[in-house]
């Protein structure tokens, strides 16, 4: 996984400005029940949140198709940074 500047991305995207990755409490990645990427939800420690439909929004190398092995590796990397990382493939697009 590459390093990313979330503050810069959010500031340039005019979505929300944070001071550092330390401001992120959790990331939830949702895939559809057939396994296609759907969205990313980010919760900040101050209680606010953002939702992203762009898989590259956070600069994390997320798989386009649900793959619990790759996602578990990402979860462990995020945990080391103090960020709770969850994923699921429960969204029903019908």
N, CA and C of each residue as an Amber inpcrd file, in Angstrom:
protein
   282
   0.8340000  -1.1690000   0.0000000   0.0000000   0.0000000   0.0000000
   0.8850000   1.2410000   0.0000000   0.5370000   2.2110000  -0.8170000
   1.3260000   3.4330000  -0.9000000   0.8380000   4.4550000   0.1190000
   1.7200000   5.3890000   0.4850000   1.3370000   6.4720000   1.3770000
   0.4360000   7.4260000   0.6000000  -0.4820000   8.0570000   1.2940000
  -1.3460000   9.0080000   0.6270000  -1.5770000  10.2050000   1.5350000
  -1.8950000  11.3320000   0.9330000  -2.1430000  12.5600000   1.6630000
  -3.6410000  12.8210000   1.6280000  -4.3460000  12.2620000   2.6040000
  -5.7990000  12.3810000   2.6390000  -6.2270000  13.8330000   2.8010000
  -5.5140000  14.5790000   3.6250000  -5.8640000  15.9940000   3.8320000
  -5.8160000  16.7470000   2.5080000  -4.7490000  16.5230000   1.7380000
  -4.6100000  17.1980000   0.4500000  -5.7480000  16.8000000  -0.4840000
  -6.0580000  15.5060000  -0.5370000  -7.1310000  15.0390000  -1.4140000
  -8.4580000  15.6940000  -1.0410000  -8.7690000  15.6750000   0.2370000
 -10.0500000  16.2200000   0.6670000 -10.1130000  17.7250000   0.4720000
  -8.9830000  18.4100000   0.7160000  -8.9550000  19.8640000   0.5320000
  -9.1490000  20.2100000  -0.9410000  -8.4310000  19.5170000  -1.8240000
  -8.5670000  19.7850000  -3.2560000  -9.9550000  19.4160000  -3.7540000
 -10.5300000  18.3740000  -3.1830000 -11.8750000  17.9600000  -3.5670000
 -12.9500000  18.8010000  -2.9180000 -12.5450000  19.7250000  -2.0400000
 -13.4700000  20.6190000  -1.3320000 -14.5630000  19.8500000  -0.6140000
 -14.1810000  18.6760000  -0.0710000 -15.1570000  17.8630000   0.6390000
 -15.0850000  18.0800000   2.1470000 -13.8920000  17.9700000   2.6880000
 -13.7130000  18.0790000   4.1270000 -12.2250000  18.1480000   4.3990000
 -11.8160000  18.9940000   5.3130000 -10.3860000  19.1200000   5.6010000
 -10.0880000  18.5350000   6.9760000  -9.0890000  17.6770000   7.0400000
  -8.6610000  17.1010000   8.2990000  -7.2010000  17.4510000   8.5150000
  -6.7420000  17.3200000   9.7280000  -5.3640000  17.6650000  10.0540000
  -4.3900000  16.5450000   9.7020000  -4.7800000  15.2890000   9.9150000
  -3.8860000  14.1700000   9.6360000  -4.6730000  12.8730000   9.6230000
  -3.9940000  11.7780000   9.2680000  -4.6370000  10.4680000   9.3120000
  -5.0820000  10.1250000  10.7250000  -4.4690000  10.7540000  11.7130000
  -4.8650000  10.5140000  13.0960000  -6.3140000  10.9190000  13.3420000
  -6.8790000  11.7540000  12.4680000  -8.2610000  12.1970000  12.6130000
  -9.2670000  11.1410000  12.1620000  -8.8030000  10.1100000  11.4600000
  -9.7110000   9.0800000  10.9570000  -9.9230000   8.0150000  12.0210000
 -11.1780000   7.7520000  12.3030000 -11.5440000   6.7160000  13.2700000
 -11.7390000   5.3740000  12.5730000 -12.4610000   5.3940000  11.4380000
 -12.7400000   4.1270000  10.7680000 -13.0000000   4.3090000   9.2800000
 -12.7680000   3.2290000   8.5610000 -13.0600000   3.1510000   7.1230000
 -13.8840000   1.8930000   6.9000000 -14.9850000   2.0270000   6.2010000
 -15.8520000   0.8910000   5.8590000 -15.9500000   0.8180000   4.3380000
 -15.5700000  -0.3120000   3.7600000 -15.6380000  -0.5090000   2.3150000
 -16.7620000  -1.4850000   2.0230000 -17.6610000  -1.0820000   1.1340000
 -18.8150000  -1.9140000   0.8070000 -18.7480000  -2.3600000  -0.6460000
 -18.9990000  -3.6300000  -0.8410000 -19.1020000  -4.2410000  -2.1690000
 -20.5300000  -4.7350000  -2.3350000 -20.9680000  -4.8820000  -3.5760000
 -22.2960000  -5.4400000  -3.8180000 -22.2540000  -6.9380000  -3.5400000
 -23.4210000  -7.5490000  -3.3760000 -23.4280000  -8.9820000  -3.0960000
 -22.8680000  -9.8190000  -4.2500000 -22.8550000  -9.3240000  -5.5160000
 -22.0960000 -10.0740000  -6.5270000 -20.5840000  -9.8300000  -6.4350000
 -20.1380000  -8.8760000  -5.5910000 -18.7090000  -8.6840000  -5.3700000
 -18.0760000  -7.4790000  -6.0150000 -18.8350000  -6.5690000  -6.5970000
 -18.2880000  -5.3520000  -7.2160000 -18.1620000  -4.2360000  -6.1800000
 -17.1060000  -3.4080000  -6.3160000 -16.9380000  -2.2710000  -5.4150000
 -18.1620000  -1.3760000  -5.4800000 -18.6040000  -0.8530000  -4.3060000
 -19.7590000   0.0380000  -4.2580000 -19.4010000   1.4020000  -3.6660000
 -18.8210000   1.4360000  -2.4210000 -18.5020000   2.7280000  -1.8170000
 -17.5410000   2.5660000  -0.6380000 -17.0060000   3.7160000  -0.2010000
 -16.1510000   3.8060000   0.9820000 -16.7880000   4.8300000   1.9230000
 -16.9590000   4.4560000   3.1800000 -17.4340000   5.3830000   4.2060000
 -16.2940000   5.6400000   5.1820000 -16.0160000   6.9230000   5.4420000
 -14.9580000   7.3080000   6.3700000 -15.6010000   8.0460000   7.5320000
 -15.2630000   7.6090000   8.7570000 -15.7350000   8.2830000   9.9640000
 -14.5240000   8.9110000  10.6500000 -14.6900000  10.1640000  11.0420000
 -13.6190000  10.9000000  11.6980000 -13.8370000  10.9110000  13.2030000
 -12.7740000  11.1050000  13.9400000 -12.8500000  11.0990000  15.3950000
 -13.7200000  12.2290000  15.9410000 -13.9030000  13.2910000  15.1530000
 -14.7440000  14.4040000  15.6020000 -16.2330000  14.1360000  15.3610000
 -16.5580000  12.9480000  14.8370000 -17.9550000  12.5650000  14.6430000
 -18.4850000  12.7880000  13.2380000 -17.7640000  13.5190000  12.4000000
 -18.2350000  13.7310000  11.0310000 -17.8480000  12.5440000  10.1560000
 -18.3800000  12.5240000   8.9420000 -18.1000000  11.4110000   8.0420000
 -18.1960000  11.8540000   6.5890000 -17.6370000  11.0470000   5.7060000
 -17.7120000  11.2620000   4.2620000 -17.9760000   9.9320000   3.5920000
 -18.5730000   9.9910000   2.4080000 -18.8240000   8.7970000   1.6030000
 -18.2110000   9.0280000   0.2340000 -17.4760000   8.0160000  -0.2520000
 -16.8130000   8.1040000  -1.5430000 -17.2700000   6.9720000  -2.4450000
 -17.5720000   7.2880000  -3.6930000 -17.9190000   6.2680000  -4.6890000
 -16.7140000   5.9110000  -5.5590000 -15.6430000   6.7010000  -5.4690000
 -14.4310000   6.4710000  -6.2450000 -13.5080000   5.5390000  -5.4720000
 -13.1900000   4.3770000  -6.0240000 -12.3690000   3.3810000  -5.3350000
 -10.9790000   3.9080000  -5.0200000 -10.5150000   4.8970000  -5.7550000
  -9.1760000   5.4520000  -5.5380000  -9.2040000   6.6980000  -4.6520000
 -10.3380000   7.0210000  -4.0760000 -10.5040000   8.2590000  -3.3260000
  -9.5120000   8.4270000  -2.1840000  -9.1550000   7.3580000  -1.5060000
  -8.2630000   7.4700000  -0.3610000  -6.8300000   7.0970000  -0.6850000
  -6.5810000   6.7000000  -1.9210000  -5.2280000   6.3130000  -2.2910000
  -4.8380000   4.9290000  -1.7990000  -5.7920000   4.1730000  -1.3390000
  -5.5480000   2.8070000  -0.8720000  -5.7720000   1.8750000  -2.0570000
  -4.8940000   0.8990000  -2.2390000  -5.0310000  -0.0520000  -3.3410000
  -6.0870000  -1.0980000  -3.0170000  -7.3470000  -0.6890000  -3.1420000
  -8.4590000  -1.6030000  -2.8720000  -8.7470000  -2.4490000  -4.1070000
  -9.1230000  -3.7080000  -3.9040000  -9.5000000  -4.5360000  -5.0590000
 -10.8670000  -4.0950000  -5.6120000 -11.0080000  -4.1210000  -6.9280000
 -12.2860000  -3.7650000  -7.5530000 -13.3400000  -4.8230000  -7.2910000
 -12.9020000  -6.0610000  -7.1230000 -13.8020000  -7.1760000  -6.8060000
 -13.5280000  -7.6000000  -5.3650000 -14.5570000  -8.0150000  -4.6610000
 -14.4320000  -8.4500000  -3.2800000 -13.4280000  -9.5890000  -3.1860000
 -12.4220000  -9.4050000  -2.3450000 -11.3820000 -10.4110000  -2.1390000
 -10.9790000 -10.3230000  -0.6740000 -11.5110000 -11.2300000   0.1440000
 -11.2860000 -11.1110000   1.5800000  -9.8240000 -11.2740000   1.9870000
  -9.0220000 -11.9720000   1.1990000  -7.5990000 -12.1210000   1.5230000
  -6.8930000 -10.7630000   1.3990000  -7.0890000 -10.0810000   0.2760000
  -6.4700000  -8.7560000   0.0850000  -7.0270000  -7.7320000   1.0710000
  -8.3280000  -7.7710000   1.2930000  -8.9480000  -6.8140000   2.2050000
  -8.4880000  -7.0280000   3.6450000  -8.2430000  -8.2530000   4.0190000
  -7.7520000  -8.5290000   5.3700000  -6.3320000  -7.9840000   5.5540000
  -5.5170000  -8.0600000   4.5120000  -4.1690000  -7.4760000   4.5700000
  -4.2600000  -5.9630000   4.7800000  -5.1600000  -5.3240000   4.0500000
  -5.3540000  -3.8770000   4.1950000  -5.8540000  -3.5580000   5.6000000
  -6.7680000  -4.3770000   6.1150000  -7.2980000  -4.1610000   7.4660000
  -6.1810000  -4.1890000   8.5020000  -5.2570000  -5.1180000   8.3570000
  -4.1330000  -5.2060000   9.3040000  -3.2170000  -3.9870000   9.1980000
  -2.9850000  -3.5090000   7.9840000  -2.1610000  -2.3090000   7.7920000
  -2.8300000  -1.0830000   8.4190000  -4.1470000  -0.9580000   8.2370000
  -4.8790000   0.1720000   8.8120000  -4.8930000   0.0800000  10.3370000
  -5.0390000  -1.1270000  10.8570000  -5.0400000  -1.3240000  12.3080000
  -3.7240000  -0.8360000  12.9170000  -2.6140000  -1.0720000  12.2200000
  -1.3180000  -0.6040000  12.7010000  -1.2550000   0.9210000  12.7540000
  -2.0710000   1.5740000  11.9290000  -2.1250000   3.0410000  11.9240000
  -3.1900000   3.5560000  12.8940000  -3.8610000   2.6310000  13.5930000
  -4.8940000   3.0210000  14.5480000  -6.2370000   3.3110000  13.9100000
  -6.4500000   2.8240000  12.6950000  -7.6970000   3.0520000  11.9660000
  -8.4600000   1.7260000  11.8590000  -9.7140000   1.7250000  12.3120000
 -10.5490000   0.5410000  12.1810000 -10.9590000   0.4190000  10.7090000
 -10.7120000  -0.7290000  10.1070000 -11.0200000  -0.9480000   8.6980000
 -11.9300000  -2.1620000   8.5900000 -13.1330000  -1.9310000   8.0890000
 -14.1020000  -3.0140000   7.9030000 -14.4970000  -3.0900000   6.4430000
 -14.9430000  -4.2520000   6.0370000 -15.3960000  -4.4450000   4.6670000
 -16.5210000  -5.4620000   4.6530000 -17.3560000  -5.3780000   3.6150000
 -18.4560000  -6.3240000   3.4720000 -18.8740000  -6.4020000   2.0260000
 -19.6130000  -7.4310000   1.7120000 -20.1750000  -7.5890000   0.3660000
 -21.6750000  -7.8190000   0.4720000 -22.3110000  -6.9810000   1.2700000
 -23.7100000  -7.1810000   1.5910000 -24.6810000  -6.2540000   0.8600000
 -24.1830000  -5.3160000   0.0520000 -25.0930000  -4.3880000  -0.6090000
 -25.8290000  -5.1030000  -1.7430000 -27.1490000  -5.0240000  -1.7200000
 -27.9900000  -5.6390000  -2.7440000 -28.4020000  -4.5560000  -3.7430000
 -27.8240000  -4.5660000  -4.9560000 -28.1220000  -3.5110000  -5.9280000
 -29.4890000  -3.6300000  -6.6130000 -30.2220000  -4.6730000  -6.3370000
 -31.5080000  -4.8520000  -7.0440000 -32.6100000  -4.0040000  -6.4780000
